[in-house]
Amino acid sequence: MKTVLFNSHDIVLLVVAYICFLFALMMLLSRRKPDSSHIFLGFFLLSQACIATYTLALYGEAFHHWSVVNIPGVFVTLELALWLEGPLLLLYVRSAIYQQLHFKKQDLLLLVPLFIYFIVLVVVEIKFEAEQGSDFLLFLKSEYIQYYEHLRNVGRAAFGFWAFFIIRHYQNHLSTAYSNTESVNYAWLKILVIGFITLRLWSESYLIIYTLVTAIFYASMVTLINFNLMGIIENYGQLLLVSTLLFFALSDPRNILRVSKETLDGITNKDITKTDKATPYSAEQVTRVCNHMEKQRPYLNNQLKIDDLAQQVSISAKLLSNLINREFKVNFFEYINSYRLKEVSAYLNNPEMDDQSIIELAFLAGYNSKSSFNRLFKLDTGKTPSQFRKER
């Protein structure tokens, strides 16, 4: 085959398309127990593969000509991926941090990009008619395309910001649902979403420059700015983003410690009725929780979540959170770790356990992080664990 369809920079997009398509198939066709986060990640990667292929078909000189001749419908088909990547990213983020997904009325906003694209297709069908090739390709080469791309870029970035605020809300309230917050650190997911937003804003920035230059100056001034280089930089950024996403998403096992979105929303909801304030829980429920903590010692489980404890004492997670907050004036994380501190203090005071290291005793008491244990112990006692053991 002597025809050259791709140049050296096109190889980056080919790699992105190949990696995303391969891993998307692996996740969507896997025989193991299905996980919603893997399913949505698979579809998001599939959208990235389509976008990379679409960019090649649109801007790769030789491949563009080949696509127009052989598969003109590829443009209208793959353009859809640009509208769907935002909702798919949002769904992946939610499925990665929450135990299960339940959709509400506001989630209909996820269908807005699909609705907008449908309207665009109707308008293109009415206004444009190509003698050869695709009507949509004729629209992509028209003077209206830059305004259409502004709308599309803003929509893509908006979903990125939505995903970012979901992660931030989740991380700000980890201590209300988890007894060991180090086990559910999704800072890497926030970094990836920031990377997604940065790339989308980068794409919008040079489109804004193009629009301003053509509106204020002569069209010939556009040639003085290397927009091609800006696009190439975005392609390399896309490869970096996808590679980082796959590394963290496939190597991080901590998503097993997830709570449901309803649980987190329930225990962080500050809109409490007057009835709830008067009788949020009974004295019997307080006694039940305290007796369970003393006798069953559930805090020794380093993966304990508020869902787990609520099930063990047969009350709702929301009610348990209210009980702990109002009766003991602490959140769930502080409540569980107060028992762990008592447990490890008893270990350190016991001469029969001197043959075990301090970190072994900490793990035995329910901690799963040395740095977290040392920080919390010193904050509570004013001494390091080693000082406490020596001065007993």
C-alpha positions in Angstrom: 0.0 0.0 0.0 1.7 3.2 -1.2 -0.9 5.7 -0.2 0.1 7.6 3.0 -3.0 8.5 5.0 -1.3 9.8 8.3 1.6 12.0 9.2 3.7 11.8 12.3 1.4 13.9 14.5 -1.6 11.8 13.4 0.1 8.8 15.1 -0.8 10.4 18.4 -4.5 10.3 17.6 -4.2 6.8 16.2 -2.7 5.7 19.5 -5.4 7.4 21.5 -8.1 5.7 19.3 -6.5 2.3 19.5 -5.9 2.4 23.3 -9.4 3.7 24.1 -11.2 1.3 21.8 -9.2 -1.7 23.1 -9.8 -1.0 26.8 -13.4 0.0 26.1 -14.1 -3.4 24.6 -12.2 -5.2 27.5 -14.5 -3.4 30.0 -17.8 -3.7 28.2 -17.3 -7.4 27.2 -15.7 -8.6 30.4 -17.2 -11.8 31.8 -16.6 -10.9 35.4 -19.3 -9.4 37.6 -20.4 -6.2 36.0 -19.5 -2.9 37.8 -21.3 0.3 36.8 -18.0 2.3 37.0 -16.3 0.0 34.5 -19.3 0.1 32.2 -19.4 3.9 32.2 -15.6 4.1 31.9 -15.9 1.8 28.9 -18.4 4.0 27.2 -16.4 7.1 28.0 -13.3 5.6 26.5 -15.3 4.6 23.5 -16.3 8.2 23.1 -12.6 9.2 23.2 -11.8 6.7 20.5 -14.5 8.1 18.3 -13.4 11.7 18.9 -9.8 10.8 18.0 -10.9 9.1 14.8 -13.2 12.0 14.0 -10.3 14.5 14.5 -8.3 12.5 12.1 -11.1 12.3 9.5 -11.7 16.1 9.8 -8.1 17.5 9.9 -5.8 14.8 8.6 -5.3 15.9 5.0 -4.9 12.6 3.3 -7.3 10.7 5.6 -9.9 13.4 5.2 -9.9 13.0 1.5 -10.2 9.2 1.8 -13.0 9.6 4.3 -15.0 12.0 2.1 -14.8 9.6 -0.8 -15.3 6.3 1.0 -17.3 6.9 4.2 -18.9 10.4 4.1 -21.4 9.5 6.9 -18.5 9.2 9.4 -18.6 12.9 10.2 -22.2 13.1 11.3 -21.9 9.8 13.2 -18.7 10.5 15.1 -19.6 14.1 15.9 -22.2 12.7 18.3 -19.3 11.5 20.6 -18.3 15.1 21.2 -21.7 15.8 22.7 -21.9 12.5 24.7 -18.4 12.6 26.3 -19.5 15.1 29.0 -22.5 13.1 30.3 -20.5 9.9 30.1 -17.7 11.5 32.2 -20.2 12.6 34.8 -21.8 9.2 35.0 -18.4 7.5 35.3 -17.4 9.9 38.2 -20.6 9.3 40.0 -20.4 5.5 39.6 -16.7 5.5 40.7 -17.4 7.2 44.0 -20.9 6.0 44.9 -22.0 2.5 45.6 -25.0 2.6 43.3 -26.6 5.0 41.0 -30.2 6.3 41.3 -31.4 8.8 38.7 -33.5 11.8 39.7 -35.4 14.4 37.7 -32.4 16.7 37.4 -30.5 14.0 35.7 -32.6 14.7 32.6 -30.0 17.4 32.0 -27.7 14.5 30.8 -30.0 14.3 27.7 -29.6 18.0 26.8 -26.5 17.5 24.6 -28.3 14.7 22.7 -31.4 17.0 22.2 -29.2 19.9 21.0 -27.4 17.7 18.5 -30.7 16.4 17.2 -31.9 20.0 16.6 -28.6 20.8 14.8 -29.1 17.8 12.5 -32.6 18.9 11.7 -31.4 22.4 10.9 -28.5 21.1 8.8 -31.0 18.8 6.9 -33.2 21.8 6.1 -30.5 24.5 5.3 -27.7 22.5 3.7 -27.8 20.2 0.7 -24.6 18.8 -0.8 -24.5 17.6 -4.4 -21.8 15.2 -3.4 -20.7 13.8 0.0 -22.3 14.8 3.3 -24.7 17.6 4.2 -23.1 17.7 7.6 -19.6 18.1 6.2 -20.9 21.1 4.2 -22.1 22.6 7.5 -18.7 22.0 9.1 -17.1 24.1 6.3 -19.7 26.9 6.6 -19.3 30.3 8.3 -21.7 29.1 11.1 -19.4 26.3 12.3 -17.4 28.4 14.8 -20.5 29.5 16.7 -21.7 25.9 16.8 -18.3 24.8 18.1 -18.5 27.5 20.8 -21.8 26.0 22.0 -20.3 22.5 21.9 -17.1 23.4 23.8 -19.0 25.3 26.5 -21.3 22.3 27.0 -18.3 19.9 27.3 -16.6 22.0 29.8 -19.8 22.5 31.8 -20.1 18.8 32.4 -16.5 18.7 33.5 -17.2 21.4 36.1 -20.3 19.5 37.2 -18.2 16.3 37.7 -15.6 18.4 39.6 -18.1 19.8 42.1 -19.6 16.3 42.7 -16.1 15.0 43.6 -15.4 18.0 45.8 -18.7 17.6 47.7 -18.0 13.9 48.2 -14.5 14.6 49.6 -15.7 17.3 51.9 -18.1 14.9 53.5 -16.0 11.7 53.7 -15.8 11.9 57.5 -19.6 11.7 57.8 -19.6 8.3 56.2 -16.2 6.6 56.5 -14.1 5.6 59.5 -10.9 5.6 57.5 -10.9 8.4 55.0 -7.5 7.5 53.6 -9.1 4.4 52.0 -11.3 6.5 49.8 -9.1 9.3 48.6 -10.3 10.2 45.1 -7.9 13.1 44.6 -6.6 11.4 41.4 -10.1 11.5 40.0 -10.4 15.2 40.6 -7.0 15.8 38.9 -8.3 13.8 35.9 -11.5 15.9 35.7 -9.4 19.1 35.9 -7.3 17.8 33.0 -10.5 17.2 31.0 -11.7 20.7 31.8 -8.3 22.2 30.9 -8.3 20.5 27.5 -11.9 21.6 26.7 -11.1 25.2 27.8 -7.9 25.1 25.7 -10.0 24.1 22.7 -12.4 26.9 23.4 -9.6 29.5 23.9 -8.1 29.2 20.5 -11.5 29.1 18.9 -12.3 32.4 20.7 -9.0 33.8 19.4 -10.0 32.7 15.9 -13.4 34.3 16.2 -12.1 37.6 17.5 -9.3 37.8 14.9 -11.7 37.2 12.0 -14.3 39.6 13.5 -11.9 42.5 14.2 -9.2 42.1 11.6 -9.0 40.8 8.1 -9.3 37.1 7.5 -5.7 37.1 6.3 -4.5 37.9 9.9 -5.6 34.3 10.9 -2.6 32.9 9.0 -0.3 34.8 11.5 -1.4 32.5 14.3 -0.5 28.9 14.3 -3.8 27.3 15.1 -2.6 24.0 13.8 0.1 23.9 16.6 -2.6 24.6 19.2 -4.6 21.6 17.9 -1.6 19.4 17.9 -0.9 20.3 21.6 -4.5 19.4 22.4 -4.0 16.0 20.8 -0.9 15.3 22.9 -2.8 16.4 26.0 -5.6 14.0 25.1 -3.1 11.1 25.0 -1.7 12.1 28.4 -5.2 12.4 29.9 -6.3 9.0 28.6 -3.1 7.3 29.7 -3.4 8.7 33.2 -7.1 7.8 33.4 -6.4 4.2 32.5 -3.5 4.0 35.0 -5.4 5.2 38.0 -8.8 3.7 37.1 -7.5 0.2 36.5 -4.9 0.1 39.3 -6.8 1.7 42.2 -8.8 -0.9 44.1 -10.2 1.5 46.7 -13.6 2.0 45.1 -14.8 -1.1 47.0 -15.4 1.3 50.0 -18.3 3.2 48.5 -21.5 4.4 50.0 -24.7 5.2 48.1 -25.4 8.7 47.0 -28.7 8.6 48.9 -26.8 7.8 52.1 -24.3 10.7 51.7 -27.1 13.1 50.7 -29.2 12.0 53.6 -26.5 12.4 56.3 -25.2 15.7 54.9 -28.6 17.3 54.4 -29.0 20.3 56.7 -32.7 20.9 56.0 -34.1 19.2 59.1 -37.7 19.6 60.1 -38.9 20.8 63.5 -40.2 17.3 64.2 -36.7 15.9 63.5 -35.2 18.4 65.9 -37.6 17.5 68.7 -37.3 13.7 68.4 -34.5 12.7 66.1 -33.9 9.5 67.9 -34.9 7.6 71.1 -33.0 6.9 74.3 -33.3 3.2 73.5 -31.5 3.7 70.2 -28.7 5.6 71.9 -28.3 2.8 74.3 -28.4 0.2 71.5 -25.6 2.0 69.6 -23.4 2.4 72.7 -23.9 -1.3 73.8 -23.1 -2.5 70.3 -19.9 -0.4 70.2 -18.8 -1.7 73.6 -19.7 -5.4 73.1 -19.3 -6.1 69.4 -16.4 -3.6 68.8 -17.3 -2.9 65.1 -14.6 -0.2 65.0 -11.9 -2.9 64.7 -13.0 -3.3 61.1 -10.8 -0.8 59.3 -13.3 -0.6 56.4 -16.3 0.3 58.5 -18.8 2.7 56.9 -21.8 4.3 58.3 -24.0 2.1 56.1 -22.4 -1.0 57.9 -22.9 0.3 61.4 -26.5 1.5 60.7 -27.4 -2.0 59.4 -25.8 -3.6 62.5 -27.9 -1.5 64.9 -31.0 -1.7 62.8 -31.5 2.1 62.2 -31.1 4.2 59.1 -27.8 5.8 58.2 -29.4 9.3 58.3 -30.8 8.7 61.8 -27.5 7.2 63.0 -25.6 10.2 61.8 -28.1 12.6 63.6 -27.7 10.5 66.8 -23.9 10.6 66.7 -23.8 14.4 65.8 -26.2 15.5 68.5 -25.6 13.0 71.3 -21.8 12.9 71.1 -21.1 16.2 69.3 -18.8 14.6 66.7 -19.1 13.2 63.2 -18.9 9.5 62.3 -15.2 9.5 61.6 -14.4 11.1 65.0 -16.9 8.8 66.8 -15.4 5.6 65.5 -11.8 6.8 66.0 -12.4 7.7 69.6 -13.0 4.0 70.3 -10.0 3.1 68.3 -7.8 5.5 70.3 -9.1 3.9 73.5 -8.4 0.5 72.1 -4.8 1.2 71.0 -4.2 3.1 74.3 -5.1 -0.1 76.2 -2.8 -2.1 74.0 0.1 0.3 74.7 -0.6 0.2 78.4 -0.5 -3.6 78.4 3.0 -5.0 79.1 2.0 -8.3 77.6 1.8 -6.7 74.2 5.3 -5.1 74.3 6.5 -7.7 71.8 4.3 -6.2 69.1 5.2 -3.0 67.3 3.1 0.2 67.7 2.0 0.1 64.1 0.9 -3.6 64.5 -1.2 -2.5 67.5 -2.7 0.4 65.5 -3.7 -1.9 62.7 -5.2 -4.3 65.3 -7.3 -1.4 66.7 -8.8 -0.6 63.2 -6.4 1.9 61.7 -5.1 1.3 58.2 -2.6 4.2 57.9 0.5 4.9 60.0 0.5 8.6 59.3 -3.2 9.0 60.1 -2.8 7.0 63.3 0.2 9.0 64.5 -1.5 12.3 63.8 -4.8 11.4 65.5 -3.0 9.8 68.5 -0.9 12.9 69.2 -3.8 15.2 68.6 -5.8 13.3 71.3 -3.1 12.6 73.9 -0.5 15.3 73.2 2.1 12.6 72.9 3.5 10.3 70.2 2.6 6.6 70.6 6.2 5.7 71.5 6.3 8.4 74.2 2.9 7.2 75.5 4.2 3.6 75.8 7.5 4.7 77.5 5.6 6.8 80.1 2.9 4.4 81.0 
